[in-house]
């Protein structure tokens, strides 16, 4: 297991096979909470073997520099996942961008953990990875997530029509972005 960084109250770990158990427990514990905004999964998805496969795939994408999948735990405790935050579809070269996804354990909502975890990955992405742009795509009816992203400094850019196929229909998402205005591309040429 690789701890990537720490925040004031949280340790951020790269998702990998040894963390499949806590990852599975987090998803099962929050299944109903996440249901309105997630792709429906069959019951067979919620098994340790399935989450070991998911963790293996995500770790491979991490090693290929195409994804930064993180599980956040309370500092020095790896018992319960507090938040899952990922940068997906990392693109390098002149783009230097990624797409943010995040969720917080239902028992930890509105306690600052989500803000702390997302700020941690933004700081890491802009400071260590040298990303210029982070996007978030959020369903219009997810007012809490939209308010959270805007509170974190994301700016609305427009509607991504038919962005995601979920529950038998194409669902529109609002596209928001956060830019790293301090990035000096001379260091990456």
VOBADO-337985 format. One line per 2 residues: number of its first residue (from 1); their letters; for each residue x, y, z of C-alpha. Coordinates in pm, 1 decimal. Each point is the difference from the previous one (the first is absolute). Example, Ala and Ser with C-alpha at 12.3 -4.5 7.8 and 13.67 -1.06 7.14 Angstrom:
1 = as = 1230.0:-450.0:780.0 | 137.0:344.0:-66.0
//
This chain:
1 = xx = 0.0:0.0:0.0 | 130.4:338.0:-93.8
3 = xx = -90.9:308.8:201.0 | 28.3:282.5:-247.4
5 = xx = -50.6:297.8:230.6 | -167.3:113.5:319.4
7 = xx = -226.0:291.8:86.2 | -77.6:132.4:345.4
9 = xx = -230.3:-291.4:90.8 | 30.6:-244.8:-289.2
11 = xx = 245.4:-235.9:-166.5 | -36.0:-49.5:-376.2
13 = xx = 79.9:-345.9:-137.9 | 18.4:-114.8:-360.7
15 = xx = -275.1:-255.3:-60.2 | 163.6:-341.6:-23.5
17 = xx = -88.9:-363.0:65.7 | 82.7:7.0:375.3
19 = xx = -262.3:275.1:40.9 | -275.3:-188.3:-186.8
21 = xx = -168.9:-104.6:327.4 | -38.6:351.9:146.0
23 = xx = -92.6:129.2:-347.7 | -276.3:-261.9:-30.8
25 = xx = -127.7:74.5:353.4 | -15.6:373.1:-84.7
27 = xx = -197.4:-59.8:-319.5 | -241.7:-242.7:167.6
29 = xx = -50.4:229.3:300.1 | -82.9:294.6:-227.6
31 = xx = -180.4:-183.5:-279.4 | -339.8:162.9:61.9
33 = xx = 150.4:345.1:51.2 | 189.4:-17.8:-330.1
35 = xx = -280.7:-168.2:-198.5 | -162.6:317.2:-145.1
37 = xx = 328.9:107.3:-159.5 | 172.1:-329.6:-79.0
39 = xx = -24.5:-263.7:-267.9 | -208.4:-291.4:127.7
41 = xx = 207.0:-309.3:73.0 | -105.6:-362.2:27.8
43 = xx = 22.8:-167.3:339.5 | 297.4:-203.9:-125.8
45 = xx = 198.6:324.2:-24.3 | 2.3:33.7:379.5
47 = xx = 241.4:-283.9:72.3 | 360.4:-0.4:115.4
49 = xx = 112.7:-167.0:-322.4 | -169.6:266.8:-208.3
51 = xx = 158.2:281.1:201.0 | 341.1:-166.2:-19.8
53 = xx = -41.0:8.8:-380.0 | -112.1:366.0:11.8
55 = xx = 294.0:88.5:225.0 | 243.0:-183.6:-230.5
57 = xx = -132.6:187.8:-306.2 | 13.7:335.4:176.8
59 = xx = 353.4:-64.2:126.7 | 109.2:-90.6:-354.0
61 = xx = -147.4:328.3:-128.2 | 186.5:179.5:278.2
63 = xx = 328.2:-164.0:-103.3 | -71.1:105.0:-361.1
65 = xx = -54.3:361.7:116.9 | -358.2:-4.4:-127.8
67 = xx = -182.4:11.0:335.4 | 56.7:106.9:360.0
69 = xx = -242.9:-213.6:206.7 | 11.2:80.3:372.5
71 = xx = -164.4:-132.7:312.9 | 10.3:232.0:301.0
73 = xx = 18.9:-134.2:354.1 | 17.6:178.6:332.1
75 = xx = 365.5:61.7:80.7 | 182.9:-308.8:121.8
77 = xx = -317.8:-212.3:-27.2 | -74.3:-218.1:-299.9
79 = xx = -321.6:-145.5:132.2 | -275.2:195.4:-178.0
81 = xx = 20.7:195.0:-323.6 | -109.2:361.4:57.0
83 = xx = 4.9:114.2:-364.2 | 80.6:-117.1:-349.8
85 = xx = 148.2:263.2:-229.8 | 143.7:-67.5:-344.6
87 = xx = 146.1:183.9:-292.2 | -106.9:-191.7:-308.2
89 = xx = 91.5:24.1:-367.0 | 330.8:171.7:67.4
91 = xx = 132.5:161.0:-316.6 | 355.2:129.9:-26.9
93 = xx = 189.0:198.8:-261.4 | -148.3:340.8:-75.1
95 = xx = -329.3:-87.4:176.6 | 118.9:-101.8:351.3
97 = xx = -352.4:-70.4:124.0 | -216.8:-249.4:184.2
99 = xx = -358.7:-62.0:106.5 | -87.1:3.6:368.8
101 = xx = -238.0:-239.5:171.1 | -72.0:-8.5:372.0
103 = xx = -220.8:-149.3:267.2 | -7.0:16.5:378.8
105 = xx = -122.4:-257.3:250.2 | -356.7:76.5:106.0
107 = xx = 100.8:7.1:366.1 | 264.3:265.5:-72.1
109 = xx = -200.9:244.6:-212.5 | 13.6:370.2:86.7
111 = xx = 299.3:-41.8:231.4 | 261.0:143.9:-238.4
113 = xx = 144.8:-335.6:-105.4 | -109.4:36.2:-362.3
115 = xx = 147.7:348.3:-22.4 | 324.3:-121.6:157.7
117 = xx = 31.7:-301.6:-232.0 | -85.3:191.7:-318.7
119 = xx = 230.3:287.8:94.6 | 273.1:-257.6:60.8
121 = xx = -32.1:-151.8:-346.1 | -23.2:343.9:-165.0
123 = xx = 316.3:115.3:178.6 | 176.1:-322.8:-99.8
125 = xx = -121.7:21.8:-361.4 | 102.8:361.4:-44.9
127 = xx = 317.2:-11.3:210.7 | 147.8:-347.3:-54.5
129 = xx = -150.9:-112.1:-331.6 | 1.3:338.8:-169.0
131 = xx = -356.6:-18.4:-126.2 | -147.7:315.6:-150.1
133 = xx = -368.5:-91.9:0.5 | -230.7:-215.3:209.9
135 = xx = -356.4:-59.8:-116.1 | -300.5:-121.1:194.4
137 = xx = -317.1:-123.8:-173.1 | -301.5:6.6:231.1
139 = xx = -364.9:-84.9:-55.5 | -222.2:307.3:7.9
141 = xx = -219.8:-142.9:275.1 | 296.6:-61.5:231.9
143 = xx = -22.4:340.6:165.4 | 221.9:-95.0:295.7
145 = xx = 285.0:-110.3:-226.2 | -37.5:307.0:-223.3
147 = xx = 11.4:231.8:301.9 | 302.8:-188.9:135.1
149 = xx = 191.8:26.2:-330.8 | -74.0:370.7:-25.9
151 = xx = 110.8:46.4:362.1 | 327.9:-170.9:-96.0
153 = xx = 50.5:260.8:-274.7 | -130.6:-186.0:-303.7
155 = xx = -167.6:217.5:-263.1 | -295.7:-113.3:-210.6
157 = xx = 83.0:-20.1:-370.6 | -312.6:-144.5:-151.7
159 = xx = -213.1:-306.3:-46.5 | 140.1:-330.4:-121.1
161 = xx = -306.6:-137.7:-177.0 | -47.7:-377.4:20.2
163 = xx = 321.1:-30.7:201.5 | -69.3:-333.8:173.1
165 = xx = -228.6:-295.9:-69.8 | -171.5:-94.9:326.0
167 = xx = -321.6:-185.5:79.1 | -100.7:-29.8:-365.7
169 = xx = 51.9:361.0:-104.8 | 268.6:251.8:-86.8
171 = xx = 43.6:243.3:287.6 | 119.2:359.4:-43.8
173 = xx = 272.2:129.1:231.7 | 117.3:348.7:80.5
175 = xx = 369.1:36.9:-84.5 | 209.5:197.2:247.6
177 = xx = 372.4:66.6:3.9 | 278.7:123.4:220.7
179 = xx = 316.1:140.2:-157.5 | 353.7:9.9:130.3
181 = xx = 88.1:357.1:-92.9 | 351.4:-35.7:147.8
183 = xx = 117.7:-284.0:-225.1 | 320.7:83.5:-185.4
185 = xx = 8.8:-224.5:-305.5 | 372.6:69.9:-52.3
187 = xx = 63.3:-266.8:263.5 | -186.3:-260.8:-208.3
189 = x = 136.4:76.1:-348.0
//
